Amino acid sequence: MINECPFKVGDWVCYKPSIRGRGLQEGDFLVPDRNYQILRIEKERYVVVEGEDHPGGGLYWTEFIIAERTGSTKKG
């Protein structure tokens, strides 16, 4: 298993949360199956995306997949 995040700042990723990952998200800021741009990567493993201010410094990179296209796929 790859431990370091394969994404880079500026990439567009789609939020595909695991059951555990949904429980770790503070509030309902991220919408499953929606695309977000990566603002920063913490400790080479945690992704911080636009619109999410996770107090723990981001969500683990495995909660995302690379987006097929940029921009949000859904509204709301």
N, C-alpha and C positions, 0 to 999 in steps of 0.2 A: 504494500500500500504506500502510496506517495504521501508524505507528511507535509511537504511544503506546497503552498498554493501555486497552482499552475497558471493563474491569471495574473494580469498586471494592471496597474492603475490606468484608468481610462477605458478598459475593456467593458463591454456590455455583457451582463450575465442575467440568466433567468432564475428566479427564486423557486426552487424545488425542495421545500422543506421536508425533512424526515419528521416522524411523530415527535421524537425528542427535540428536534430543532424548533418545532412550533412552540413547544413548551418553554424554550429558552428565550424566545423573542419577547421583548418588553413591549406591551401594547400591540396594536394591530397596524403597525406602520408598513410592513411589507405584505404584499398580496401575492399568494402563490401563483405561479405561471406568468408573472409580470416581469418585464425586463427592467434592469437598473444598471446605472453606470457605477463602476468602482471608483470611489474617491481616495481610498487608501487601503493598505494591507498592513495589519499589525502582527508582529512576531512571526512573519512569514507564513501564517496559517489562517488568520482571521480577516474576513472581508468586511469593509465598511462601505456601504453604498449610499447613494443619494437618498435623502428622506428618512434615513435610519440613524438614530443616535443611540446605539446600544451601549449601556453603561459598562459592559465588560470589554469593550474595545472591538466589537464586531462579531459576526457569526462565522462559525467554522466554514471553510471554503467548500466543503462537500455538500452544503445546503444550496449550492448554486451549480448551474451548468452554463457553458458558454452560450450566449444568445445567438440565434440564427440571423438576427438582424438587430439594428440599433433602435433605440426608442422603446416606449412602452407598447405592449401588445394589447393591453386592456385598459379601459378607463375606470377610475374609481378607486 
